[in-house]
Amino acid sequence: MSPAPEHLVEAVLLVSPRPVRLGDLASATGLSEPETEAALENLSARYAPEGSGIVLRAVAGGHLLSTNPACAGVVERFREEARPAPLSGAAHEVLACALYLGPLTRGAVSRVRGVNSDAVIRNLLERGLISEVGADRDAPGAPALLGVSDDFLAAADAGSGEDFPPLDSLVSPEELARVRERLTSTEEAPDEREG
């Protein structure tokens, strides 16, 4: 007897640490996209937050099984795991650059911030909050382009960058003009490093 479509989708979601897109779920299970969507609807009803310790979340353009946020205290006690170190102000600035101005190179991030940002970028790459999303083929050496990762979007419970407030609602037009000028500048950022 073959497993039900929702069982196939559930099994793939259970072993994936990251959101899985609809097409990838269909490909992995051998189901059509309509069958996969129907299976996701069934799983969504089964894992409704009011009736389960597990929830099905639609984040970062895909689907992910995770623990119900209402159970977070119990899960944390069970895992006896310290929370990761909080992000520094510099890390928040780099994430904002990647989210609102990205994709952009390490050099562009450093120019916008006015300080060498390599250590902060390395830390965010290691934590999986930013990722390399391509290369700047017009620049010498084709440096990597950085953007926020699907893990960042999932942690922020966002489907995409469009779920965040628009940049012009957060920054004055004058400051935004200064940032864009630094972004297009060819001057190198100061070599002052920060951790």
C-alpha positions in Angstrom: 0.0 0.0 0.0 1.4 3.4 -1.1 1.7 6.2 1.5 -0.9 9.0 1.2 0.4 12.2 -0.6 0.4 14.2 2.7 2.6 11.5 4.3 5.1 11.8 1.5 5.2 15.6 1.8 5.3 15.4 5.6 8.3 13.1 5.4 10.3 15.4 3.1 9.4 18.5 5.3 10.4 16.6 8.5 14.0 15.9 7.2 14.5 19.4 5.7 16.2 22.0 7.9 15.1 24.7 5.5 11.9 25.8 3.8 11.1 23.6 0.8 9.5 25.2 -2.3 6.4 23.7 -3.9 8.2 22.6 -7.0 10.9 20.9 -5.0 8.3 19.1 -2.8 6.5 17.9 -6.0 9.8 16.7 -7.5 10.9 14.9 -4.4 7.6 13.1 -3.8 6.7 12.4 -7.4 3.4 14.2 -7.0 1.9 16.9 -9.3 2.0 20.5 -8.0 -1.9 20.4 -7.4 -1.5 17.1 -5.5 1.3 18.7 -3.4 -0.8 21.8 -2.7 -3.7 19.6 -1.6 -1.3 17.6 0.7 0.0 20.9 2.2 -3.6 22.0 2.9 -4.3 18.7 4.7 -1.0 19.1 6.7 -1.8 22.7 7.5 -5.2 21.6 9.0 -3.5 18.8 10.9 -0.8 21.0 12.3 -3.0 24.0 13.2 -1.3 25.9 16.1 -4.3 25.4 18.4 -4.2 21.6 18.0 -0.6 20.6 17.7 2.9 21.1 19.1 4.1 21.2 15.5 3.1 23.8 12.9 3.4 24.1 9.1 4.8 27.5 8.2 4.9 29.1 4.8 8.1 31.1 4.9 10.9 32.2 2.5 9.0 31.0 -0.5 8.6 27.5 0.8 7.1 25.3 3.6 8.7 24.2 6.9 7.6 22.1 9.8 8.6 23.7 13.1 7.6 23.6 16.8 4.6 25.6 17.8 5.8 29.0 19.2 3.4 28.4 22.1 5.6 25.5 23.2 8.9 27.4 23.0 9.5 27.4 26.8 9.2 23.7 27.1 11.4 23.0 24.0 14.1 25.3 25.3 14.1 23.7 28.7 14.3 20.2 27.1 17.2 21.1 24.9 19.0 22.9 27.7 20.6 25.0 25.0 21.8 28.5 25.4 20.5 31.0 22.9 22.9 32.2 20.3 24.8 35.4 21.2 22.6 38.4 20.3 23.5 40.2 17.1 25.6 43.3 17.4 24.6 46.7 16.0 27.2 46.1 13.3 25.5 42.8 12.3 22.1 44.5 12.2 23.6 47.2 9.9 25.0 44.5 7.5 21.7 42.6 7.5 19.9 45.9 6.7 22.4 46.5 3.8 21.8 43.0 2.5 18.0 43.2 2.9 17.4 46.7 1.5 20.3 47.4 -0.8 21.3 43.9 -1.8 22.5 41.9 -3.4 25.8 43.7 -2.9 29.5 42.9 -2.5 31.5 43.0 0.7 33.2 46.1 -0.6 29.9 47.8 -1.1 28.7 46.9 2.4 32.0 48.4 3.8 31.5 51.6 1.7 28.0 52.1 2.9 28.9 51.5 6.5 32.2 53.5 6.3 34.2 50.7 8.0 35.7 47.3 6.9 32.9 44.8 7.5 34.7 41.6 6.6 34.5 40.1 10.2 30.8 40.9 10.6 30.0 39.5 7.2 32.0 36.3 7.9 30.1 35.9 11.2 26.7 36.3 9.5 27.7 33.8 6.7 28.6 31.3 9.4 25.3 31.8 11.2 23.5 31.4 7.9 21.8 34.8 8.0 23.3 36.0 4.8 24.4 34.0 1.8 26.2 34.4 -1.5 23.6 34.9 -4.2 25.7 35.4 -7.2 28.7 37.3 -8.5 29.4 40.8 -9.7 30.7 39.9 -13.2 31.4 43.6 -14.0 33.9 44.0 -11.2 37.5 42.8 -11.2 37.7 39.3 -9.8 33.8 38.9 -9.9 33.3 39.3 -6.2 30.4 37.5 -4.5 27.1 39.3 -4.1 25.5 39.0 -0.7 21.8 38.9 0.2 19.7 37.8 3.2 19.3 34.0 3.3 16.2 31.9 3.5 17.2 31.1 7.1 17.0 34.8 7.9 13.6 35.1 6.3 12.4 32.0 8.2 13.7 33.4 11.5 11.9 36.7 10.7 8.7 34.7 9.8 8.8 36.5 6.4 8.0 35.1 3.0 10.3 37.6 1.2 12.1 40.9 1.6 8.8 42.6 0.6 7.4 41.6 4.1 9.6 44.3 5.7 8.8 48.0 5.9 9.9 50.0 2.9 13.3 51.6 3.3 12.0 55.1 2.7 9.7 54.7 5.7 12.7 54.0 7.9 15.3 56.5 6.6 15.0 60.2 5.7 15.4 61.0 2.0 18.6 62.9 2.8 20.2 59.9 4.6 19.0 57.5 1.9 20.7 59.8 -0.7 24.0 59.7 1.3 23.8 55.9 1.5 23.2 55.5 -2.2 26.1 57.9 -2.9 28.4 55.8 -0.8 27.1 52.7 -2.5 28.0 53.9 -5.9 31.3 55.4 -4.8 34.5 53.8 -6.1 36.5 54.8 -3.0 37.5 52.0 -0.8 36.1 51.9 2.8 38.5 52.8 5.6 40.6 49.8 6.6 39.4 50.2 10.2 38.2 46.8 11.2 35.5 45.8 13.6 34.5 42.5 15.1 
